[in-house]
Amino acid sequence: MTKFVSIIILTEVPLSRRDYERFGIEILSRHFFVRVLDCTAWINPSFWGENATIGYECPERLKITAWDELEGQLTRLSGQYIVIDYLGDCSTALYVRQYLKKKRVLRVLVRCGLIPEPNSLERIRRASRQGSFVMRGIRKVLRDGLSLIRPKLPQADMAVVAGEAALRDRRVQKAEHIWVHSFDFDVYLRCRGKGKETDVPYAVFLDSDLAFHADFELGGENPMVTAERYYPAINHFFDRFELLTGLKVVIAAHPRSRYDLRPDLYGHRIPVLHKTCELVKDASLVMTTQSTAISLAVMCNKPILYLNTDEHENCDYIGYMYEAASALKSNIINIDHFSDAELNLVDLMEVSDDAYRYYMNTYIKHPGTPDAPIWEIFSAYIQRKFCVPSD
């Protein structure tokens, strides 16, 4: 078929295999002309220099190293085109958005991986209580101040949104909404019918790559924890947990982690990559520090245990863990000083049906949306909007 609409995807981190699937590139390419403009080398050159070789190669991907290259790619497009915006909040991204608005290009924001957030006053209060208000508190004030300015910035024309929480984002409140579900619900749809790989009970830990996650480097921040303290503590906790509960601990590796470079961080436990949903589906218990993938545990109705550390208590993001645990009515254990009594499996296996139902509707899936891939729902919407012949 003639592809009447072009979809341009803007990103500022190297495209990964996970991104290829989450961004729906294969699905979108069936209906539209698709180009992924990878702006990492331009917007985050130092990060690109260290990670240029790990990008997922696909024919739709094109590296952008300067504004002229991006403008050239956009101006040579003919007909209707839509930009799906995965850029951050830096000044370069703002310039790009202002350009798109000036050219009357439809810009789409995607809000499909949300988690509970502490309010601004709570985040500032927590920073002040930690005794580090000057460093953390001021940064939080500036970050929250930016969110108040956002309504004056170029607004998105359309928003792909999952759950009621998406509407709290000022950038999408006035946009045309395309209701879908979370990225992880797509993953859940693909794996829910698979058979069990083992009948041996186990607990799965959703690794967040806390000491090495690329987002900290991109944001110019220190990691939440130090490897020297975190991994000995969590391995000791896992050893004790296995002894007292009889459940083996399996590590579901973060998709962007590089355990090929650091294979011994979890001791004898080898992190398993790209099988998070399967591991959650068959687990007896799900453990996490803080991960958007916790929504998989909600979909699979699995009990959740949050793990924090003393270092966590002194980081900027600890409020997110407390908000999520509160919303789900889940337990929290500090692995730096826990007691055996806290590892009572009967207590840890409790699930609040009401809390999980609320979380599902608020953060994962808008009631009434079809059990279809996000980008099939999006494609059908765009085809109807622009009277594009469907396949």
N, C-alpha and C positions, 0 to 999 in steps of 0.2 A: 504494500500500500504506500501511497505518497504520504510522507510524514509532514503534515501541515504546521506542526508546532515543534519548536526546539526547546529542549530543557538544558539549561546551563547550571552546573553545580559548582559553587565556589567553596573551597576548603583551604585552611591554613596549616594543616598537618598532613604529612605524607599519607596518601590513600593506602589503607590496609585492606586485607581480605575481609575483615569484619566490616569496615566502612563500605566496601563494594556491595556487601549483602544488605547492610542497614540502609544505605542510600538508594537501594532498589535499582541499581544501574541496569542489571539484566532485564528486569521487568519493564522499566521505563523505555529501554531501547527497542522493545517490541512495538511500542506505540508512537514513539517520538524520536527525533534526532537528539542524541544526548552527547554532551561534552562535559568532562570534569576538568575544570581549570584549577590545578593544584598550585596555590600561591605561596606555599611554604618557603621556597627559596627567596621570594621577594619580601614577604611579611616577617618571617622568622628565619633569617639567613643562618644564624648560628645553629639553630636546631636542625635545619636542613643539612648543614655540613656534617653533623654527627649521625644523621639518620637517612641520608639520601638513598642508601642502598636497600632500605627495608620496605620501600613502597611497593604496593601491589600493582603489577603491570597489567594494563588492559588497554584495548584500542581507544577507549573513550577518554583516557587520561592525557592531559597536556600540561607540561611544566611551564609556569609563569615566573619570570625573574624580574620583571619591571612593569610599571604602569602602562607603558607604551604597548607591551605585548598583550596585556589584558584588554586595553581599549581596542587594539587591532582585532582581537578575536571577537569582541562584541559587535564592532561596527561592520564586520564583513557578513554578519548573519542577516538573512532576509526573512520576511514574513514575521509571524508572531513568535516571540520567544519569551521564556519565563526563566528567572534566575532563582534557584534554591540556595539560600544564603546560610552557610555554616561558618562564616567568619566570626571572629571575636569582637571585642569592643574597643580595639585600638584606633588611633587616629587614622590610620591607613584604611581600615575597614569603614570608618565613617565617611571618608572621602569617596570610596567606592559606592556606598549607599546614596550619597548625595548625587553622584553622577547618574546612577540608575533612576533616581527620582526625577532628575532634570530631563532625562531621555524618555520618561514615561514607560519605563520597563517594569513589568509586573515582578515584584520581589516576594518570595515565599519564605517564611520562617517555619522551622520544624520544632515542635515542642512535644516530643514523644518519649522522653526518658526522665520524667520528673520524679523528685523525691520530696518528702516533707522538709520544709525549711523553717528555721527559727526566724522570728521577726527581727527587724533591725535593732530595736531597743534591747532585746534579749541578747543579741550578738555583741553589742557594745557593752552591756552590763557584764557579760561573762568575761570579756577581755579586761575590763577594769578590775573585776574580782581576782583575775589571775595575777594582778600586780604588774601588768605590762601594757597599760593603757596607751602610753606614749607611742609604742611601736605598733601594736596590734589594733588598738582602739582607733588611732588616727587613720590607719589604712581602711578599717571598716567604715568609718565615717565617710571617707572619700568614695569608697565603693558604693555605699548606700546612697550617697549624694548623687552619684552618677545615675542611679536608678530613678531618682526624682527628676533628673534632667531629660531622661529618655523620651518622655512624651513630646518634647520639642524637637527631637531628632527625627529623621525620615522614618515614617511608620511603614510597617510591612503591609502589602496589599492583600496578601492571603496568608493563612496560617494553617499548617497541618497540626492538629491538636488531639491529644489523648487525655481524657480525664478532666474533671472540672478544675483541677489545680492550674491547668494551663492558662486559664482566663485571668489569673492573678498577675500575669506578666503584662505590664502596660504596653509593651511593644506589639502585642497581638490583640488587645482588647477591641480595637476598632477595625481589625482586619476581617476579611471574609473567611469564615471558619470552615475547614474541611475536617469533619470529625472522624477519627480513626481509633487506633489503640497504640500502646507502647511498642517500641522496637522489640522488646523481649516477648511480647505476645505473639509477634510474628514467629519468633524462634520456638515458642511453645506450640504453635499450630503445626510446625514441622516435626516436632519430636513427640507429641503427646500420644501418638498411636504406636510408637516403637515398643518392642518387648523389653523386658528386664534383662540386663546383661549379667546380673548376679543375684543370687538369693541370700547372700551373706549381708546382714544388716551393717550399715555404716553411717557415719556423719560426714557431710561435705562442708569444707570451708571455702567460702568465696573469696579468693585472694584478690587484693586490690593493689598489689605491687607498691605498698605504701612508702618504701624507702627509695624507690627508683622511678616512680611514675613520671612519664614525660610531661604531664600537665603542670607539674611544679616548675620545671625548667621553662616551659612556655610562659608561665605566669610570673617568672622572676621570684619565686618563693622557695623557701626551704621545704623539704619533704616533711610529712607529718611526724615521722619517726626516724630514728637512726638504726641502721642495720645492726650495729654492734649491740644494741639493747633489745631491739624488737624480736629478732629471730631466735635468740636463746630463750627469751621469755615465752614466746608462742610455742616453740618446740617442747619446752618443759610442760606447758599447759596441755598440749596434745598428748604427751606421754601419760600424764596423770589422768586425763579424761578417758583415754583408752583403758587404762588399768581399772578405773572405778566404774565405768559404764559398760564395758565389754564391746563398745562400738569402735571399729577402726575409723581413723580420720583420713579422708581423701581430699587432696588439694585440687580445686578447680582454678586453674591459672587465669590471671587477667589476660584478656586478648592481646594487649600491647606489651606484656611482660617479655623479658629476654632471659628466661631461665637457662637457655642454651649457653649464655655467658656466665651465669651464676647458678650452676646446677645443685649446689649443696646447701642452699639457704635453709631448706626445710629438712635437713638431715637425710634420713633414709626415705622420706616421703617425696616421691617424684611428682611435681605438679603436672596435671593433665590439661592440655590446651585444646580449645575449641569443642569441649563436650560439657559445658556448664549445665545446659538444660537437662541433658540425659542424666547427669550426676545428681542434680536436684530432684528430678522426677522419682528416682529410685531410692533416695536417701531417707533415713529415719529422722534426721535432724539436720538443719542448715545453720551454719555458723558464719558470721561475717563481722568485719570491722565497720564498713559502710560501703555498700555497693548498690547501684541501680538494679543489678541482677537479683536483688532480694525479691523483686516482683515475681520472679519465677517460683519462689517458695510460696508466695501468696496464691498464685494460680494453681499450684500443685497441692495447696493446703498443708504445707509442712510447717512444723514448729521451728521458730527462729531464735537463735541465741546470739546476742551482740557481744563482741569482745573489745575492750578498750585497754589502754595502758596509761601509766603516769604521763608518758610523753603526749599521748592523745589529749589528756586533760589540759595540756598547755598549748594546744594548737588551735588554729582559727576555726576549724571545721567540726569540732566536737559537738556543737549544738545540733548539727544535722543528725548525728547518731541518736542523741537523746530524743529529738523530735520523732524520728522514725520508730524507735523502740516504744515511745509513748503511744503513737498512733496504732501500732500493732499489738500493744500490750505484751511486749516481749521482754525477756530477762536480759540484763547486762552484767557481765563479769569482768572485773579488772584482772588481767592475767599476771600483773606484777605482784599482786598479793590477794590470792583467793584461798578459800578454805574448801576442804573436801565436801563439806555439807552443801556447798553451792552446786555441786555436781550430782545432785539427786535427780536421776533421769525422769522420775515421775513428774517432778515440778517443771523440768525443762521441756517436757513433751506437750504441755498445755497449749491449745490454740483457741483464740477468741473468734468465733464465727462472725460476730457483729463487727469487730475491728477489721477483719480481713475483707469483709464485704464493703465497708467504708473505703478502705485503701484501694480496692479494686475499682470502684466507681470514681474515686477522686484522682488517682494517679496512673491507672493502667488502661481502663477501657470505658469509653463513653457508652452508657446504656443504649442498646439498640443498634450499635454498629455491627456490620456483618463480620463473620469469622473468615475474613479473606485477608490476604497480604495488604499491608499499608499502601503500597505503591500501585496495586491494582485498583484500590478504592480511589486513590488520587488520580490515576489515569482515567478512570471512568468519569470522574468529576470534571476533569479538564476537557475531555472529549465532548461532554454535554455542554459545557460552558462555551466552547468555541466551535460547536457544531462540527467536530472532527469525526469523520466516519470511523466507526469501531471495527475491530478485526472480524 
